[in-house]
Amino acid sequence: MPLSEFGIYSAALRLIDADGVEALTMRRLATELDANPMSLYHHVPNKEAVMRGVTRMVGAQFRTFTPEDDPWQERLRVLAANLRALAHRHPKLMAYSFSRQPEFLHSDDPFWTALTESVEDAGVPQSEVSKIAALLVAAVIGVLSAELNGSLHRWSSLQPRDFDDFEDRAGDAAPDPADVAACGPDQERMFRLMMDTLIAGLESRFHSDHNGWDADA
């Protein structure tokens, strides 16, 4: 079967899902495709180009359709949930993309289009839409990155320290790791809480008396 960019990206994604980005090499990719390594370079110049292509291909899996008559709050929740589902479908690739490939979103990306439309419908003036949308994406990706690398689970398992009885607690035995794991966070619930908090922040800047967005608030 002749090589194609789609076939190369699909094979690369299988390798990344199995063993991570670090395990992907042009030679291993050629072996996966049962092809001569040099033949890959007729389609992609290097591994970096392969990674960009894989990220674009996976990014096209966003389900961005949301009914236009849905409230902007619900549309934001759906978009965020879709991004989270994609991150958990391909965690190794998306963790890499979140930290190394800011171009995985483009101005003509359907996800970005739906996001900016929802933000504008929240009452944000046109001059501020891209900034607010970028902040929302950054917040969502930050939480997803913490989910994927285990930080969110660990941080939310930390117990608050009562400094008034610090000396009494200093000699206490460390908690059993099994107990900590058993009390680990419901990450989906935490993700919904994060979205509720972001949306509440937007709502607080949009006056119910229709005065519009208060840029100085």
C-alpha positions as CSV (number, residue, x, y, z in Angstrom):
1,M,0.0,0.0,0.0
2,P,1.5,3.4,-1.0
3,L,2.5,5.8,1.7
4,S,0.4,8.8,2.4
5,E,0.5,11.6,5.0
6,F,-2.7,10.3,6.6
7,G,-1.3,6.8,6.8
8,I,2.0,8.1,8.3
9,Y,0.1,10.2,10.9
10,S,-2.2,7.4,11.8
11,A,0.7,5.0,12.4
12,A,2.5,7.7,14.4
13,L,-0.5,8.1,16.6
14,R,-0.7,4.4,17.3
15,L,2.9,4.4,18.4
16,I,2.4,7.5,20.6
17,D,-0.7,6.1,22.2
18,A,1.2,2.9,23.0
19,D,4.6,4.2,24.1
20,G,4.6,8.0,24.2
21,V,6.1,10.8,22.1
22,E,9.6,10.0,23.2
23,A,9.4,6.5,21.7
24,L,8.5,7.8,18.3
25,T,11.4,7.9,15.8
26,M,11.4,8.0,12.0
27,R,13.0,4.6,11.9
28,R,10.4,3.0,14.2
29,L,7.6,4.7,12.3
30,A,9.0,3.2,9.1
31,T,9.0,-0.2,10.7
32,E,5.4,0.3,11.8
33,L,4.5,1.1,8.1
34,D,6.7,-1.7,6.7
35,A,8.5,0.9,4.6
36,N,12.0,2.1,3.9
37,P,12.9,4.9,6.4
38,M,14.1,7.1,3.6
39,S,10.7,6.9,1.8
40,L,9.1,8.7,4.7
41,Y,11.0,11.9,3.9
42,H,9.2,12.2,0.6
43,H,6.1,13.0,2.6
44,V,7.3,14.5,5.9
45,P,10.7,16.2,6.5
46,N,11.2,15.2,10.1
47,K,9.7,14.0,13.4
48,E,8.6,17.6,14.3
49,A,6.5,17.7,11.1
50,V,5.0,14.3,11.9
51,M,4.0,15.6,15.3
52,R,2.4,18.7,13.8
53,G,0.5,16.5,11.4
54,V,-0.7,14.1,14.1
55,T,-1.8,16.9,16.3
56,R,-3.8,18.5,13.4
57,M,-5.4,15.1,12.6
58,V,-6.4,14.5,16.2
59,G,-7.6,18.1,16.6
60,A,-10.1,17.5,13.8
61,Q,-11.8,15.0,16.1
62,F,-13.3,17.9,18.2
63,R,-17.1,17.6,18.3
64,T,-17.9,21.3,18.1
65,F,-21.5,21.3,17.2
66,T,-23.7,22.8,19.8
67,P,-27.2,24.1,19.2
68,E,-27.2,27.8,18.5
69,D,-30.2,28.4,20.8
70,D,-28.4,26.8,23.8
71,P,-27.2,29.4,26.3
72,W,-23.6,30.4,26.0
73,Q,-22.8,28.9,29.4
74,E,-23.9,25.4,28.1
75,R,-21.9,25.8,24.9
76,L,-18.8,26.6,26.9
77,R,-19.3,23.5,29.0
78,V,-19.8,21.3,26.0
79,L,-16.7,22.6,24.3
80,A,-14.6,22.1,27.4
81,A,-16.0,18.6,27.9
82,N,-15.1,17.7,24.3
83,L,-11.6,18.9,24.8
84,R,-11.3,16.9,28.0
85,A,-12.6,13.7,26.2
86,L,-10.1,14.2,23.5
87,A,-7.3,14.6,26.0
88,H,-8.2,11.4,27.8
89,R,-8.6,9.6,24.5
90,H,-5.0,10.4,23.5
91,P,-3.4,11.5,26.8
92,K,0.3,11.1,25.8
93,L,-0.1,13.1,22.6
94,M,-2.3,15.8,24.2
95,A,0.0,16.2,27.2
96,Y,2.8,16.9,24.7
97,S,0.7,19.2,22.6
98,F,-0.5,21.2,25.6
99,S,3.1,21.9,26.7
100,R,5.0,22.0,23.3
101,Q,2.6,22.9,20.5
102,P,0.6,26.0,21.2
103,E,-0.3,26.0,17.5
104,F,-2.6,23.1,17.9
105,L,-5.4,25.7,17.9
106,H,-5.8,28.0,14.9
107,S,-7.9,31.0,14.2
108,D,-10.0,29.0,11.6
109,D,-10.3,26.0,13.9
110,P,-14.0,25.0,14.4
111,F,-13.3,24.7,18.1
112,W,-11.9,28.2,18.3
113,T,-14.7,29.6,16.2
114,A,-17.3,28.0,18.5
115,L,-15.5,29.2,21.6
116,T,-15.2,32.9,20.5
117,E,-18.8,32.9,19.4
118,S,-19.9,31.7,22.8
119,V,-17.6,34.3,24.6
120,E,-19.1,37.1,22.4
121,D,-22.6,35.9,23.3
122,A,-21.7,36.3,27.0
123,G,-21.6,40.0,26.4
124,V,-17.8,40.4,25.9
125,P,-17.0,43.3,23.5
126,Q,-15.4,42.3,20.3
127,S,-12.0,43.8,21.2
128,E,-11.8,41.5,24.3
129,V,-13.2,38.3,22.8
130,S,-9.9,36.7,21.8
131,K,-8.2,37.6,25.1
132,I,-11.0,36.1,27.2
133,A,-11.2,33.0,24.9
134,A,-7.4,32.5,25.3
135,L,-7.7,32.8,29.1
136,L,-10.5,30.2,29.1
137,V,-8.4,27.8,27.0
138,A,-5.3,28.3,29.2
139,A,-7.3,27.6,32.3
140,V,-8.9,24.4,30.9
141,I,-5.6,23.2,29.5
142,G,-3.9,23.8,32.8
143,V,-6.4,21.6,34.6
144,L,-6.3,18.9,32.0
145,S,-2.5,18.9,32.1
146,A,-2.7,18.4,35.9
147,E,-5.1,15.6,35.4
148,L,-3.0,13.8,32.8
149,N,0.3,14.0,34.8
150,G,-1.4,13.1,38.1
151,S,-0.8,16.5,39.8
152,L,-4.4,17.2,40.3
153,H,-5.0,13.9,42.1
154,R,-2.0,14.5,44.4
155,W,-2.7,18.1,45.2
156,S,-6.4,17.5,46.0
157,S,-5.4,14.7,48.3
158,L,-3.2,17.0,50.5
159,Q,-4.9,17.7,53.8
160,P,-5.1,21.2,55.1
161,R,-2.8,21.8,58.0
162,D,-4.0,23.4,61.2
163,F,-1.1,25.6,62.2
164,D,-2.5,26.0,65.8
165,D,-1.7,22.4,66.5
166,F,1.3,22.0,64.3
167,E,3.5,20.8,67.1
168,D,0.9,18.2,68.1
169,R,0.7,16.9,64.6
170,A,4.4,17.0,63.8
171,G,4.9,13.6,65.3
172,D,1.9,11.9,63.6
173,A,2.6,9.1,61.2
174,A,2.3,9.8,57.5
175,P,-1.0,8.8,56.0
176,D,-1.1,5.4,54.3
177,P,-0.8,5.9,50.5
178,A,-3.6,3.4,50.0
179,D,-5.9,5.6,52.1
180,V,-4.8,8.7,50.1
181,A,-5.5,6.9,46.9
182,A,-8.9,5.8,48.1
183,C,-9.8,9.4,48.9
184,G,-8.6,10.7,45.6
185,P,-10.5,13.4,43.7
186,D,-13.4,12.8,41.4
187,Q,-11.6,14.5,38.6
188,E,-14.7,14.8,36.4
189,R,-16.6,16.6,39.2
190,M,-13.6,18.9,39.8
191,F,-13.5,19.7,36.1
192,R,-17.2,20.7,36.1
193,L,-16.5,22.8,39.2
194,M,-13.7,24.6,37.4
195,M,-16.0,25.3,34.4
196,D,-18.7,26.5,36.8
197,T,-16.2,28.9,38.4
198,L,-15.0,30.3,35.1
199,I,-18.5,30.8,33.8
200,A,-19.6,32.4,37.1
201,G,-16.6,34.8,36.6
202,L,-17.9,35.8,33.2
203,E,-21.4,36.2,34.4
204,S,-20.3,38.5,37.2
205,R,-18.9,40.9,34.6
206,F,-22.0,40.9,32.6
207,H,-24.7,43.2,34.1
208,S,-28.2,41.8,34.3
209,D,-29.5,45.3,33.5
210,H,-27.8,45.0,30.0
211,N,-25.3,47.7,30.6
212,G,-22.9,45.4,29.0
213,W,-19.3,44.3,29.7
214,D,-17.6,46.3,32.4
215,A,-14.0,46.3,31.2
216,D,-12.8,48.1,34.3
217,A,-14.4,45.8,36.8
